[in-house]
């Protein structure tokens, strides 16, 4: 298929994070396993806006590989919460649940 011919020429489809950042996605990209090319750009946009790509990259490199999927999910959740409520973030959800 097209992906086999594009990977041999070095122009494989970038992951969602690299697509958002408009850079070439390398075979050792830290973001590739967690941000697919379909939904990845939208998911990564919030993370990049709140935390920055460099900070998230450094954080993921310090986490053991088997814990990274959950860390990415947590970072994505916190980023979405921070966009909705810049002051309290996900703590606002906790306060709401406590009041119920």
C-alpha positions in Angstrom: 0.0 0.0 0.0 1.1 3.6 0.0 2.5 3.5 3.5 5.1 0.9 2.5 6.3 3.0 -0.4 6.2 6.2 1.7 8.2 4.6 4.6 10.9 3.4 2.2 11.3 7.0 1.0 11.3 8.3 4.6 8.0 10.2 4.5 5.8 8.1 6.7 2.6 9.6 8.0 3.5 11.6 11.1 1.9 11.0 14.5 -0.7 13.4 15.7 1.7 15.4 17.8 4.2 15.8 15.0 1.4 16.7 12.6 0.2 19.4 15.1 3.8 20.7 15.5 4.4 20.5 11.7 7.6 18.5 12.1 8.9 15.2 10.7 8.0 12.3 12.9 11.0 10.1 13.5 11.0 6.3 14.3 11.9 7.1 17.9 9.3 9.8 18.4 8.2 9.9 22.1 4.7 11.0 21.1 3.9 8.5 18.3 2.6 5.6 20.5 0.1 7.9 22.3 -1.1 10.3 19.6 -2.3 8.6 16.5 -2.5 10.4 13.2 -6.3 10.5 13.3 -7.3 11.9 16.6 -3.9 12.9 17.8 -3.6 16.5 16.6 -6.8 17.6 18.5 -5.8 15.7 21.6 -2.2 17.0 21.5 -3.3 20.6 20.9 -4.7 21.0 24.4 -1.6 19.4 25.9 0.7 21.6 24.0 -1.3 24.7 24.9 -1.3 24.0 28.6 2.0 22.3 29.2 4.2 22.7 26.1 5.6 19.9 23.9 9.1 20.1 25.3 7.9 19.8 28.9 5.7 16.8 28.1 8.5 15.2 26.1 10.9 15.5 29.1 8.3 14.2 31.5 7.5 11.2 29.4 11.2 10.3 29.1 11.4 10.2 32.9 8.5 7.8 33.2 9.0 4.0 32.7 7.5 2.9 29.3 4.9 0.7 30.9 3.5 3.7 32.8 3.4 6.2 29.9 0.0 5.4 28.5 -1.7 6.2 31.8 0.5 9.3 32.2 -0.5 10.6 28.7 -4.2 10.0 29.6 -3.8 11.9 32.8 -1.9 14.8 31.2 -4.6 15.0 28.5 -7.4 15.0 31.1 -5.7 17.7 33.1 -5.0 19.8 30.0 -8.7 19.7 29.0 -9.7 20.6 32.5 -7.2 23.5 32.6 -8.6 24.9 29.3 -12.2 24.7 30.7 -11.2 26.1 34.1 -7.7 27.8 34.1 -7.6 28.4 37.8 -8.7 25.1 39.3 -8.4 22.6 36.5 -9.5 19.1 37.4 -9.8 20.1 41.0 -13.1 21.9 40.0 -14.4 18.4 39.0 -13.5 17.1 42.5 -15.3 20.1 44.2 -18.4 19.5 42.1 -18.4 15.8 43.0 -18.0 16.6 46.7 -20.9 19.0 46.6 -23.2 16.3 45.1 
